[in-house]
Amino acid sequence: MKVSKKVISNLTKCYSIAPIVYHGEPHFLVAAEKVDKCLLFDQDGNQKDVVWEEPGGVMTMVQVPGADGQFLATHKFYSPNDSKEAKIVIATAQPQGGWEIRTLVDLPFVHRFDILERNGVRYLIACALKSGHEYKEDWRFPGKVYAAVLPQDLSGFDAEHQLELKVIKDNMLKNHGYYRVEDEGVMTAVVSCDSGVYQFVPPAAPEEDWEIRTLLETPASDAVLVDFDGDGEKELGVLAPFHGEVIAIYKRKDGVFEKVYEYGKPAEFVHAIYGGMLCGKPAFVVGHRKGARELLAFTYNPQTGSYDVQVIDTDCGSANVYHYEKGGKDIIISTNREIDEVAMYTLE
């Protein structure tokens, strides 16, 4: 693949990225991990607005389905050691300009969340990295996964009227990884923590329970399910362990995922992850934040029966990546957190 890079912004500790439809056109958001801005860009990489100046602490942003210029975001998750005041907020573009920010729910240590739809019902799934904290690097209180039916109309929620959440899985130490995966026509969530990788399937009806499948019982930081080798069955791309150095791919054999590939070099502080099509081929894109701080693309090679790797960028320290196609070209937006750089990579 031929790669061209363009720096579209410099944002201190840039972190979260999310697509959003705004004024009927596709855009994307970029927000900071520390106290700094949330920025709105068009798909050409032009900054169109500042959604907020602070407080930052944004781990996740997700557009409200069907809404034009409304999304949910985490606020005040500044680090694993500073996230007791974390919450999920509702950001809504105002007709006269500016953005209204309201609280949806206070949820200490909320790291990842998403909105999954099934049979016309929207479900909020929210993952807390931990459930308590008293000192630096305190991991005595494992994280949890919460869920709730998310109403179509969010206008009634604020700091005094919050969404009620239910715990659907607890005892999840270092509950870090999240990736949305469509599986057999259903939107599901792949959640990674110290005890392994799990797939959460929303209920067919609100009164039913979530289905939770154990995919892997190995500590993981992040994971994604994608059919990398084209045989019709999804493989599991895994970053391990928590903020670790291993990039691996697992294949299901006799119903159990077994490791079939591991990147031959340590990738310190693995973090950014994308699994999906890239230049016409299934790809696994990974960024790591220490050491060489590379952004890497893995693709299956049918001639060797293994995986090839291409270095997209080096010394960038990507925290998150977002992929889209425009004008027949593949584009990756990367928040290169370690150098305070929002970058657009065009791949051909």
LOTOR-966954 format. One record per residue (C-alpha): residue number from 1; x, y, z; residue in three letters. Coordinates in nm, 2 decimals, decimal comma. Layout:
BEGIN
+-----+--------+--------+--------+-----+
|   n |      u |      v |      w | res |
+-----+--------+--------+--------+-----+
| NUM |      X |      Y |      Z | ala |
...
+-----+--------+--------+--------+-----+
//
This chain:
BEGIN
+-----+--------+--------+--------+-----+
|   n |      u |      v |      w | res |
+-----+--------+--------+--------+-----+
|   1 |   0,00 |   0,00 |   0,00 | met |
|   2 |   0,11 |   0,35 |  -0,08 | lys |
|   3 |   0,07 |   0,58 |   0,22 | val |
|   4 |   0,05 |   0,96 |   0,23 | ser |
|   5 |   0,02 |   1,15 |   0,56 | lys |
|   6 |  -0,13 |   1,49 |   0,65 | lys |
|   7 |  -0,14 |   1,64 |   0,99 | val |
|   8 |  -0,48 |   1,80 |   1,03 | ile |
|   9 |  -0,45 |   1,92 |   1,39 | ser |
|  10 |  -0,23 |   1,94 |   1,70 | asn |
|  11 |  -0,44 |   1,86 |   2,01 | leu |
|  12 |  -0,27 |   1,79 |   2,34 | thr |
|  13 |  -0,31 |   1,42 |   2,44 | lys |
|  14 |  -0,56 |   1,37 |   2,15 | cys |
|  15 |  -0,74 |   1,04 |   2,21 | tyr |
|  16 |  -1,09 |   0,96 |   2,11 | ser |
|  17 |  -1,23 |   0,95 |   1,75 | ile |
|  18 |  -1,58 |   0,89 |   1,63 | ala |
|  19 |  -1,79 |   0,93 |   1,31 | pro |
|  20 |  -2,09 |   1,16 |   1,32 | ile |
|  21 |  -2,35 |   1,29 |   1,07 | val |
|  22 |  -2,37 |   1,67 |   1,10 | tyr |
|  23 |  -2,59 |   1,89 |   0,88 | his |
|  24 |  -2,66 |   1,57 |   0,68 | gly |
|  25 |  -2,30 |   1,51 |   0,59 | glu |
|  26 |  -2,05 |   1,26 |   0,73 | pro |
|  27 |  -1,79 |   1,41 |   0,97 | his |
|  28 |  -1,58 |   1,29 |   1,25 | phe |
|  29 |  -1,50 |   1,40 |   1,61 | leu |
|  30 |  -1,16 |   1,41 |   1,79 | val |
|  31 |  -1,14 |   1,47 |   2,16 | ala |
|  32 |  -0,86 |   1,49 |   2,42 | ala |
|  33 |  -0,78 |   1,25 |   2,71 | glu |
|  34 |  -0,67 |   1,54 |   2,93 | lys |
|  35 |  -0,83 |   1,88 |   2,99 | val |
|  36 |  -0,87 |   2,00 |   2,63 | asp |
|  37 |  -1,10 |   2,04 |   2,33 | lys |
|  38 |  -1,34 |   1,82 |   2,13 | cys |
|  39 |  -1,31 |   1,91 |   1,76 | leu |
|  40 |  -1,54 |   1,85 |   1,46 | leu |
|  41 |  -1,39 |   1,77 |   1,12 | phe |
|  42 |  -1,53 |   1,71 |   0,77 | asp |
|  43 |  -1,41 |   1,40 |   0,58 | gln |
|  44 |  -1,14 |   1,61 |   0,40 | asp |
|  45 |  -0,98 |   1,69 |   0,74 | gly |
|  46 |  -1,10 |   2,05 |   0,77 | asn |
|  47 |  -1,19 |   2,16 |   1,12 | gln |
|  48 |  -1,55 |   2,28 |   1,12 | lys |
|  49 |  -1,63 |   2,35 |   1,49 | asp |
|  50 |  -1,51 |   2,33 |   1,85 | val |
|  51 |  -1,78 |   2,12 |   2,04 | val |
|  52 |  -1,63 |   2,20 |   2,38 | trp |
|  53 |  -1,32 |   2,35 |   2,53 | glu |
|  54 |  -1,31 |   2,13 |   2,84 | glu |
|  55 |  -1,33 |   1,92 |   3,07 | pro |
|  56 |  -1,19 |   1,65 |   2,84 | gly |
|  57 |  -1,12 |   1,31 |   2,97 | gly |
|  58 |  -1,29 |   1,16 |   2,67 | val |
|  59 |  -1,24 |   0,79 |   2,61 | met |
|  60 |  -1,54 |   0,72 |   2,39 | thr |
|  61 |  -1,78 |   0,91 |   2,16 | met |
|  62 |  -2,08 |   0,75 |   1,98 | val |
|  63 |  -2,34 |   0,92 |   1,76 | gln |
|  64 |  -2,70 |   0,87 |   1,87 | val |
|  65 |  -2,85 |   0,66 |   1,58 | pro |
|  66 |  -3,05 |   0,86 |   1,34 | gly |
|  67 |  -2,97 |   1,20 |   1,50 | ala |
|  68 |  -2,81 |   1,48 |   1,32 | asp |
|  69 |  -2,54 |   1,63 |   1,54 | gly |
|  70 |  -2,61 |   1,45 |   1,86 | gln |
|  71 |  -2,37 |   1,21 |   2,03 | phe |
|  72 |  -2,28 |   1,06 |   2,37 | leu |
|  73 |  -1,93 |   1,10 |   2,52 | ala |
|  74 |  -1,73 |   1,01 |   2,83 | thr |
|  75 |  -1,61 |   1,31 |   3,03 | his |
|  76 |  -1,35 |   1,33 |   3,31 | lys |
|  77 |  -1,18 |   0,99 |   3,26 | phe |
|  78 |  -0,83 |   1,13 |   3,26 | tyr |
|  79 |  -0,63 |   0,81 |   3,34 | ser |
|  80 |  -0,68 |   0,48 |   3,52 | pro |
|  81 |  -0,56 |   0,67 |   3,83 | asn |
|  82 |  -0,79 |   0,97 |   3,78 | asp |
|  83 |  -1,14 |   0,88 |   3,68 | ser |
|  84 |  -1,37 |   0,87 |   3,99 | lys |
|  85 |  -1,57 |   1,16 |   3,85 | glu |
|  86 |  -1,62 |   1,00 |   3,50 | ala |
|  87 |  -1,96 |   1,02 |   3,34 | lys |
|  88 |  -2,14 |   0,99 |   3,01 | ile |
|  89 |  -2,28 |   1,31 |   2,86 | val |
|  90 |  -2,52 |   1,40 |   2,58 | ile |
|  91 |  -2,39 |   1,65 |   2,32 | ala |
|  92 |  -2,64 |   1,81 |   2,10 | thr |
|  93 |  -2,58 |   2,07 |   1,82 | ala |
|  94 |  -2,80 |   2,37 |   1,86 | gln |
|  95 |  -2,99 |   2,53 |   1,56 | pro |
|  96 |  -2,85 |   2,88 |   1,65 | gln |
|  97 |  -2,49 |   2,74 |   1,68 | gly |
|  98 |  -2,30 |   2,59 |   1,97 | gly |
|  99 |  -2,35 |   2,27 |   2,15 | trp |
| 100 |  -2,56 |   2,18 |   2,46 | glu |
| 101 |  -2,39 |   1,93 |   2,70 | ile |
| 102 |  -2,61 |   1,74 |   2,95 | arg |
| 103 |  -2,54 |   1,45 |   3,18 | thr |
| 104 |  -2,68 |   1,11 |   3,08 | leu |
| 105 |  -2,54 |   0,92 |   3,37 | val |
| 106 |  -2,26 |   0,95 |   3,63 | asp |
| 107 |  -2,05 |   0,64 |   3,60 | leu |
| 108 |  -1,71 |   0,64 |   3,78 | pro |
| 109 |  -1,43 |   0,48 |   3,58 | phe |
| 110 |  -1,64 |   0,44 |   3,26 | val |
| 111 |  -1,39 |   0,38 |   2,98 | his |
| 112 |  -1,58 |   0,24 |   2,68 | arg |
| 113 |  -1,94 |   0,24 |   2,59 | phe |
| 114 |  -2,16 |   0,19 |   2,28 | asp |
| 115 |  -2,52 |   0,20 |   2,15 | ile |
| 116 |  -2,63 |  -0,13 |   2,00 | leu |
| 117 |  -2,96 |  -0,18 |   1,83 | glu |
| 118 |  -3,16 |  -0,50 |   1,80 | arg |
| 119 |  -3,51 |  -0,55 |   1,68 | asn |
| 120 |  -3,58 |  -0,17 |   1,69 | gly |
| 121 |  -3,46 |  -0,13 |   2,05 | val |
| 122 |  -3,15 |   0,07 |   2,14 | arg |
| 123 |  -2,92 |  -0,06 |   2,42 | tyr |
| 124 |  -2,65 |   0,13 |   2,60 | leu |
| 125 |  -2,36 |  -0,09 |   2,70 | ile |
| 126 |  -2,10 |   0,07 |   2,93 | ala |
| 127 |  -1,77 |  -0,08 |   3,05 | cys |
| 128 |  -1,60 |   0,05 |   3,36 | ala |
| 129 |  -1,22 |  -0,01 |   3,38 | leu |
| 130 |  -1,25 |  -0,06 |   3,76 | lys |
| 131 |  -1,51 |  -0,01 |   4,03 | ser |
| 132 |  -1,31 |   0,16 |   4,31 | gly |
| 133 |  -0,98 |   0,34 |   4,36 | his |
| 134 |  -0,79 |   0,46 |   4,67 | glu |
| 135 |  -0,43 |   0,51 |   4,55 | tyr |
| 136 |  -0,21 |   0,51 |   4,23 | lys |
| 137 |  -0,22 |   0,18 |   4,04 | glu |
| 138 |  -0,49 |   0,05 |   4,27 | asp |
| 139 |  -0,64 |  -0,25 |   4,10 | trp |
| 140 |  -0,82 |  -0,41 |   4,39 | arg |
| 141 |  -1,17 |  -0,33 |   4,26 | phe |
| 142 |  -1,24 |  -0,50 |   3,93 | pro |
| 143 |  -1,45 |  -0,33 |   3,66 | gly |
| 144 |  -1,80 |  -0,41 |   3,54 | lys |
| 145 |  -2,02 |  -0,40 |   3,23 | val |
| 146 |  -2,35 |  -0,22 |   3,26 | tyr |
| 147 |  -2,64 |  -0,20 |   3,02 | ala |
| 148 |  -2,98 |  -0,02 |   2,98 | ala |
| 149 |  -3,25 |   0,03 |   2,72 | val |
| 150 |  -3,17 |   0,37 |   2,57 | leu |
| 151 |  -3,49 |   0,57 |   2,49 | pro |
| 152 |  -3,53 |   0,73 |   2,15 | gln |
| 153 |  -3,58 |   1,07 |   2,31 | asp |
| 154 |  -3,29 |   1,17 |   2,53 | leu |
| 155 |  -3,43 |   1,52 |   2,61 | ser |
| 156 |  -3,54 |   1,43 |   2,96 | gly |
| 157 |  -3,20 |   1,33 |   3,09 | phe |
| 158 |  -2,97 |   1,56 |   3,29 | asp |
| 159 |  -2,77 |   1,56 |   3,61 | ala |
| 160 |  -3,09 |   1,54 |   3,82 | glu |
| 161 |  -3,26 |   1,28 |   3,59 | his |
| 162 |  -3,02 |   1,01 |   3,50 | gln |
| 163 |  -3,04 |   0,69 |   3,30 | leu |
| 164 |  -3,06 |   0,38 |   3,53 | glu |
| 165 |  -2,80 |   0,12 |   3,45 | leu |
| 166 |  -2,79 |  -0,25 |   3,54 | lys |
| 167 |  -2,48 |  -0,46 |   3,60 | val |
| 168 |  -2,47 |  -0,75 |   3,34 | ile |
| 169 |  -2,12 |  -0,88 |   3,43 | lys |
| 170 |  -1,88 |  -0,80 |   3,71 | asp |
| 171 |  -1,54 |  -0,91 |   3,84 | asn |
| 172 |  -1,36 |  -0,78 |   3,52 | met |
| 173 |  -1,01 |  -0,68 |   3,62 | leu |
| 174 |  -0,86 |  -0,41 |   3,39 | lys |
| 175 |  -1,17 |  -0,40 |   3,18 | asn |
| 176 |  -1,02 |  -0,20 |   2,89 | his |
| 177 |  -1,10 |  -0,32 |   2,55 | gly |
| 178 |  -1,42 |  -0,27 |   2,34 | tyr |
| 179 |  -1,50 |  -0,33 |   1,97 | tyr |
| 180 |  -1,84 |  -0,34 |   1,80 | arg |
| 181 |  -1,87 |  -0,64 |   1,57 | val |
| 182 |  -2,17 |  -0,74 |   1,36 | glu |
| 183 |  -2,22 |  -1,11 |   1,39 | asp |
| 184 |  -2,48 |  -1,31 |   1,21 | glu |
| 185 |  -2,68 |  -0,99 |   1,15 | gly |
| 186 |  -2,67 |  -0,88 |   1,51 | val |
| 187 |  -2,47 |  -0,59 |   1,65 | met |
| 188 |  -2,25 |  -0,73 |   1,93 | thr |
| 189 |  -1,97 |  -0,61 |   2,16 | ala |
| 190 |  -1,63 |  -0,76 |   2,21 | val |
| 191 |  -1,50 |  -0,67 |   2,55 | val |
| 192 |  -1,15 |  -0,75 |   2,67 | ser |
| 193 |  -1,01 |  -0,76 |   3,03 | cys |
| 194 |  -0,76 |  -0,95 |   3,24 | asp |
| 195 |  -0,97 |  -1,27 |   3,25 | ser |
| 196 |  -1,01 |  -1,29 |   2,87 | gly |
| 197 |  -1,22 |  -1,18 |   2,58 | val |
| 198 |  -1,60 |  -1,18 |   2,58 | tyr |
| 199 |  -1,87 |  -1,12 |   2,33 | gln |
| 200 |  -2,19 |  -0,95 |   2,45 | phe |
| 201 |  -2,50 |  -1,01 |   2,25 | val |
| 202 |  -2,80 |  -0,77 |   2,32 | pro |
| 203 |  -3,13 |  -0,94 |   2,40 | pro |
| 204 |  -3,39 |  -1,01 |   2,13 | ala |
| 205 |  -3,64 |  -0,83 |   2,35 | ala |
| 206 |  -3,58 |  -0,58 |   2,64 | pro |
| 207 |  -3,72 |  -0,81 |   2,91 | glu |
| 208 |  -3,47 |  -1,09 |   2,82 | glu |
| 209 |  -3,10 |  -1,12 |   2,94 | asp |
| 210 |  -2,79 |  -1,04 |   2,74 | trp |
| 211 |  -2,60 |  -1,34 |   2,61 | glu |
| 212 |  -2,23 |  -1,34 |   2,71 | ile |
| 213 |  -1,99 |  -1,57 |   2,53 | arg |
| 214 |  -1,64 |  -1,64 |   2,64 | thr |
| 215 |  -1,41 |  -1,63 |   2,34 | leu |
| 216 |  -1,07 |  -1,64 |   2,51 | leu |
| 217 |  -0,95 |  -1,70 |   2,86 | glu |
| 218 |  -0,62 |  -1,51 |   2,82 | thr |
| 219 |  -0,55 |  -1,16 |   2,95 | pro |
| 220 |  -0,62 |  -0,91 |   2,68 | ala |
| 221 |  -0,62 |  -0,53 |   2,63 | ser |
| 222 |  -0,83 |  -0,52 |   2,31 | asp |
| 223 |  -0,97 |  -0,76 |   2,05 | ala |
| 224 |  -1,17 |  -0,77 |   1,73 | val |
| 225 |  -1,35 |  -1,04 |   1,53 | leu |
| 226 |  -1,28 |  -1,03 |   1,16 | val |
| 227 |  -1,25 |  -1,29 |   0,88 | asp |
| 228 |  -0,89 |  -1,21 |   0,80 | phe |
| 229 |  -0,81 |  -1,52 |   0,59 | asp |
| 230 |  -1,13 |  -1,52 |   0,39 | gly |
| 231 |  -1,25 |  -1,87 |   0,48 | asp |
| 232 |  -1,59 |  -1,75 |   0,60 | gly |
| 233 |  -1,52 |  -1,77 |   0,97 | glu |
| 234 |  -1,40 |  -1,48 |   1,19 | lys |
| 235 |  -1,06 |  -1,48 |   1,35 | glu |
| 236 |  -0,98 |  -1,30 |   1,67 | leu |
| 237 |  -0,72 |  -1,03 |   1,66 | gly |
| 238 |  -0,59 |  -0,96 |   2,01 | val |
| 239 |  -0,37 |  -0,71 |   2,18 | leu |
| 240 |  -0,23 |  -0,84 |   2,51 | ala |
| 241 |  -0,20 |  -0,82 |   2,80 | pro |
| 242 |  -0,34 |  -0,49 |   2,94 | phe |
| 243 |  -0,14 |  -0,21 |   2,77 | his |
| 244 |   0,10 |  -0,49 |   2,68 | gly |
| 245 |   0,33 |  -0,57 |   2,39 | glu |
| 246 |   0,18 |  -0,87 |   2,21 | val |
| 247 |  -0,01 |  -0,86 |   1,88 | ile |
| 248 |  -0,16 |  -1,20 |   1,80 | ala |
| 249 |  -0,43 |  -1,36 |   1,58 | ile |
| 250 |  -0,64 |  -1,66 |   1,70 | tyr |
| 251 |  -0,83 |  -1,90 |   1,48 | lys |
| 252 |  -1,13 |  -2,11 |   1,59 | arg |
| 253 |  -1,05 |  -2,49 |   1,58 | lys |
| 254 |  -1,31 |  -2,73 |   1,71 | asp |
| 255 |  -1,49 |  -2,44 |   1,87 | gly |
| 256 |  -1,19 |  -2,31 |   2,06 | val |
| 257 |  -0,97 |  -2,01 |   1,96 | phe |
| 258 |  -0,60 |  -2,11 |   1,92 | glu |
| 259 |  -0,32 |  -1,87 |   1,84 | lys |
| 260 |  -0,20 |  -1,90 |   1,48 | val |
| 261 |   0,01 |  -1,59 |   1,45 | tyr |
| 262 |   0,21 |  -1,35 |   1,68 | glu |
| 263 |   0,40 |  -1,05 |   1,56 | tyr |
| 264 |   0,77 |  -1,11 |   1,58 | gly |
| 265 |   0,86 |  -0,79 |   1,76 | lys |
| 266 |   0,74 |  -0,64 |   2,09 | pro |
| 267 |   0,50 |  -0,36 |   2,04 | ala |
| 268 |   0,52 |  -0,17 |   2,37 | glu |
| 269 |   0,19 |  -0,03 |   2,50 | phe |
| 270 |  -0,04 |  -0,17 |   2,23 | val |
| 271 |  -0,35 |   0,04 |   2,21 | his |
| 272 |  -0,50 |   0,16 |   1,87 | ala |
| 273 |  -0,70 |  -0,11 |   1,70 | ile |
| 274 |  -0,91 |  -0,15 |   1,37 | tyr |
| 275 |  -1,03 |  -0,46 |   1,21 | gly |
| 276 |  -1,20 |  -0,45 |   0,87 | gly |
| 277 |  -1,15 |  -0,38 |   0,50 | met |
| 278 |  -0,84 |  -0,18 |   0,39 | leu |
| 279 |  -0,76 |  -0,13 |   0,02 | cys |
| 280 |  -0,99 |  -0,42 |  -0,07 | gly |
| 281 |  -0,85 |  -0,67 |   0,18 | lys |
| 282 |  -0,94 |  -0,76 |   0,54 | pro |
| 283 |  -0,68 |  -0,60 |   0,77 | ala |
| 284 |  -0,58 |  -0,57 |   1,13 | phe |
| 285 |  -0,44 |  -0,22 |   1,21 | val |
| 286 |  -0,26 |  -0,17 |   1,54 | val |
| 287 |  -0,08 |   0,12 |   1,70 | gly |
| 288 |   0,14 |   0,11 |   2,00 | his |
| 289 |   0,24 |   0,40 |   2,23 | arg |
| 290 |   0,59 |   0,32 |   2,35 | lys |
| 291 |   0,92 |   0,20 |   2,20 | gly |
| 292 |   0,91 |   0,25 |   1,82 | ala |
| 293 |   0,55 |   0,38 |   1,85 | arg |
| 294 |   0,45 |   0,24 |   1,51 | glu |
| 295 |   0,12 |   0,22 |   1,33 | leu |
| 296 |   0,10 |  -0,13 |   1,17 | leu |
| 297 |  -0,13 |  -0,30 |   0,92 | ala |
| 298 |  -0,15 |  -0,68 |   0,91 | phe |
| 299 |  -0,30 |  -0,87 |   0,62 | thr |
| 300 |  -0,33 |  -1,25 |   0,55 | tyr |
| 301 |  -0,10 |  -1,39 |   0,28 | asn |
| 302 |  -0,26 |  -1,70 |   0,12 | pro |
| 303 |   0,08 |  -1,80 |  -0,04 | gln |
| 304 |   0,26 |  -1,83 |   0,30 | thr |
| 305 |  -0,05 |  -1,91 |   0,51 | gly |
| 306 |   0,06 |  -1,64 |   0,75 | ser |
| 307 |   0,04 |  -1,26 |   0,79 | tyr |
| 308 |   0,23 |  -0,98 |   0,63 | asp |
| 309 |   0,29 |  -0,65 |   0,81 | val |
| 310 |   0,33 |  -0,30 |   0,67 | gln |
| 311 |   0,45 |  -0,01 |   0,87 | val |
| 312 |   0,21 |   0,29 |   0,81 | ile |
| 313 |   0,40 |   0,53 |   1,03 | asp |
| 314 |   0,66 |   0,53 |   1,30 | thr |
| 315 |   0,73 |   0,73 |   1,61 | asp |
| 316 |   0,37 |   0,84 |   1,62 | cys |
| 317 |   0,22 |   0,67 |   1,93 | gly |
| 318 |  -0,14 |   0,62 |   1,81 | ser |
| 319 |  -0,41 |   0,59 |   2,08 | ala |
| 320 |  -0,70 |   0,52 |   1,85 | asn |
| 321 |  -0,78 |   0,49 |   1,48 | val |
| 322 |  -1,09 |   0,54 |   1,26 | tyr |
| 323 |  -1,12 |   0,41 |   0,90 | his |
| 324 |  -1,35 |   0,53 |   0,62 | tyr |
| 325 |  -1,35 |   0,55 |   0,24 | glu |
| 326 |  -1,39 |   0,86 |   0,03 | lys |
| 327 |  -1,34 |   0,92 |  -0,34 | gly |
| 328 |  -1,23 |   0,56 |  -0,39 | gly |
| 329 |  -0,95 |   0,59 |  -0,14 | lys |
| 330 |  -0,91 |   0,44 |   0,21 | asp |
| 331 |  -0,85 |   0,69 |   0,49 | ile |
| 332 |  -0,73 |   0,63 |   0,84 | ile |
| 333 |  -0,76 |   0,90 |   1,10 | ile |
| 334 |  -0,52 |   0,84 |   1,39 | ser |
| 335 |  -0,49 |   1,03 |   1,72 | thr |
| 336 |  -0,12 |   1,02 |   1,77 | asn |
| 337 |  -0,14 |   1,09 |   2,14 | arg |
| 338 |   0,22 |   1,07 |   2,22 | glu |
| 339 |   0,31 |   1,36 |   1,99 | ile |
| 340 |  -0,02 |   1,56 |   2,02 | asp |
| 341 |  -0,10 |   1,50 |   1,65 | glu |
| 342 |  -0,42 |   1,42 |   1,47 | val |
| 343 |  -0,31 |   1,26 |   1,14 | ala |
| 344 |  -0,49 |   1,16 |   0,82 | met |
| 345 |  -0,34 |   0,87 |   0,63 | tyr |
| 346 |  -0,45 |   0,81 |   0,27 | thr |
| 347 |  -0,38 |   0,46 |   0,15 | leu |
| 348 |  -0,39 |   0,33 |  -0,20 | glu |
+-----+--------+--------+--------+-----+
//
